[in-house]
Amino acid sequence: MTNFSTIYKLSVVAITFFIQACSSSCPALECWFVQEKAGRGGGLTGATTQEKSWLNIRRDTQSSAESLKAPSDINPDRVYFITDPAATLCNQALNAPRGSVKKPQCEVNPFLPQPSDLRWVATLTESALSPIYLQAEWFSASFQGLDEQLGISTITRAPTGTKEHDVILSVTSKTMSAKSRLGAPVTLDCSFWADPSSPLSQSGFAVEWRYQFRGNGRLILAYDGKTDRLADTQEEGATMDFKGLHERGNASLTLQEAKVHHSGTYICTVYLPYLLAQVVMELEIVEPPSLSIHPSPLPLAVPGQTLTIQCEASGFAPLPLELSWEFKGSDGKSRSLGTGSVSGHRQAWDGTYSQNARLELDTSKLDLGRGGEVTCVAVHPGGTRRASVTLNVIGFSGPSIEDSMALVGVALVLYGLIKFVSWTFTGSGSDEADKQDKKDK
Ligand SMILES: *[C@@H]1O[C@H](CO)[C@@H](O)[C@H](O)[C@H]1NC(C)=O
């Protein structure tokens, strides 16, 4: 027993160390360094240049010992050291296994600190002093993890003329592409870290959530953390945990009830005085259809008859939906009956769609035997749904021995029945007459 628990403890310790070793290794990343083209009369042309750069991430300046050598195709002038005390960038999802084809994505841009005019941000720079601290080299960088769920955006600062950057602000999301069923609560993850030793992090922060879909944008939440004020917005049921925001930098957005019109792009922006960093994520509301078949149950069919069966798929989002029909005979084998004729889609008030498929089931053309199960199949990103009805064909289209036997059986039964009926009617009448006859005698 003691042995077992010792082994158990040791393995727990070993596993913990292993996990820590894995998650704490900070990566060296190849990044695109993108900046506006110099010259050309002020650089308003919007043209950019991009070149490869190399970022050695570390937790503190001491742990730089094992920095990975930059690949030879990278200009040594574009090799940087990034110190990230919060180790946000040391996430496993940014650490590609050696030699893997898939690499985390990353882009670095020069950044110009400036005050913001936004109402919920302006209070951060009220003193109107542009501190000497800002006179340095600033970069903004964005990273996307291998799992496609992690996104990090950082603002880093290096004393002018050096390549040693410190992370001053980082914003992280772990839900870069989120999905939700209709009506469920949705949380879009966003958190930030600000270097407590930076003079900028002492004068407060602001958080803003924006929504964008096909060129339309709107403000969802805007919060001034310095004055603890929330800007007026029209969005219903959108909240943040303000306690978690101040205590742990948890800026996650919760939508109480997912609706179809919530699908789109969400941008979480965190402001420090003169600085901002943002992560962009996608939310998709995915709801599979409900199916119903008409008529249900199906009327009995005689061979040669054509039955019309309707399948209605409703309450689904987004488009498209694939509707088709299947038939499973008494032999247990399934086969496709094709799509039938599929209607156009209609949109309901809540944004969900509905669509119909009509099947003309010609019982003489198809070898349906004595019937079976007719199934409507709806294939949707939210899942595949099925609905079935039982088809009963009376008689048969191709005579088999069994069918012939059955027919003979039916004929015999019918014959017997007719005989019986006629016997009860005529027979009983003659009985009476007989009795009468006997009495008379
Ligand atoms: C952040 O807050 C959301 C709710 O707003 C919560 O669901 C989530 O667990 C929190 N995350 C952390 C890391 O505390």
The ligand as an SDF file (V2000), in Angstrom:
LIG
                    3D

 14 14  0  0  0  0  0  0  0  0999 V2000
  -13.1770   34.3880  -17.7900 C   0  0  0  0  0  0  0  0  0  0  0  0
  -14.5320   34.7720  -17.6200 O   0  0  0  0  0  0  0  0  0  0  0  0
  -15.4870   33.9270  -18.2310 C   0  0  0  0  0  0  0  0  0  0  0  0
  -16.8690   34.5030  -17.9790 C   0  0  0  0  0  0  0  0  0  0  0  0
  -16.9010   35.8570  -18.2920 O   0  0  0  0  0  0  0  0  0  0  0  0
  -15.3760   32.5280  -17.6820 C   0  0  0  0  0  0  0  0  0  0  0  0
  -16.2680   31.6720  -18.3410 O   0  0  0  0  0  0  0  0  0  0  0  0
  -13.9490   32.0180  -17.8560 C   0  0  0  0  0  0  0  0  0  0  0  0
  -13.8120   30.7750  -17.2460 O   0  0  0  0  0  0  0  0  0  0  0  0
  -12.9590   32.9980  -17.2490 C   0  0  0  0  0  0  0  0  0  0  0  0
  -11.6100   32.5400  -17.5880 N   0  0  0  0  0  0  0  0  0  0  0  0
  -10.6650   32.4110  -16.6720 C   0  0  0  0  0  0  0  0  0  0  0  0
   -9.3470   31.9270  -17.1740 C   0  0  0  0  0  0  0  0  0  0  0  0
  -10.8310   32.6890  -15.4970 O   0  0  0  0  0  0  0  0  0  0  0  0
  1  2  1  0
  1 10  1  0
  2  3  1  0
  3  4  1  0
  3  6  1  0
  4  5  1  0
  6  7  1  0
  6  8  1  0
  8  9  1  0
  8 10  1  0
 10 11  1  0
 11 12  1  0
 12 13  1  0
 12 14  2  0
M  END
$$$$
